[in-house]
Amino acid sequence: MVLLPDIPPAPTPAVIQIQPAGAGWQLTSSDGLFFGLFRDRGSALKHARSEAEIHPGHVVIVRETLSSRAGPPSRLAGGVGVA
């Protein structure tokens, strides 16, 4: 009989969330490592994606209100979800 070592559970991914904040877009992370306020959605998304790429285990979520973007919410390329 071979005994295998205990395998620790996988860590919970940290979430980098982008959401409208007044006239700009706010970026926050669930682990408290990242935060910021950006003038436009594209800048916030670009920064969040670059942070997620260099920090394994981070995922990006974009929260939008219906008035912040034309059209219904959809799934974006690059593993970024829109809620």
N, C-alpha and C positions, 0 to 999 in steps of 0.2 A: 504494500500500500504506500502510495506517495502522498505526502502532505504538501499542499500548496499554501504559500503564504497568503495572509489576508490581503485582499486588494481594497485599498481605500476608495470610498465613493468619489465620483467625478465632482469637481468643484462646480458650484452654481455659476453660470456665466454672469458677468457684470453687464449691465445694460447702460448704453449711452443713449439718452433720449433727447430728441430735438422737438421743440414745440414753440408755437407762436407766443411772443411775449411783447405786448404793446405793438410798437411799430417794427420790432425786430424778432429774432429767433433765439431762444434760450437753449443751451446745451448743458445737460447735467448727466452725471454717471451715478449709478446706484452704489458704487464703492467709494464715492466721494473724491476720486482722483481728478476728475475733469469737470469743468464748468466754464461757462462763458456766455456772452451775449453778442450776437452777430446782426449785422444790418439786413442780411438777406438769407433766405433758405439755402441757397446754393453754397454759400461760404460756410454755414454751419454744418451742412451735410459733408462737404469736402473735409473739413477738420475732423468731424466725427469718424469718418471712414479711415482717415490716416491714423488716428489714435487706435482704432480697432485693429488695424493691420499690424501695428507694432506691439500691441498688447494682446497676446493670445487669450482667448476666453471672453473677450468683449464682443457684444453684439450691438447693432445700431437700430433704433426704432424711431420713426418719425411720426409724431402725433400732429394731426392737422385738423383745423375746424373746416367746415364746409365752405366758409367764406374766404379761407386763406388760399385756396387753389381751385381753379375751374375743373370741373369733372369729378367723378366719384373717386374715392380712395382706391388705390391699386397696389399691386406688388411691384417694387422697383428691382432693378438688376443689382447685383453685387451683394445679395444677402441682406438688403435693408428692407424692413417691413414698414408699411404705412398703415396706421390705425386711425 
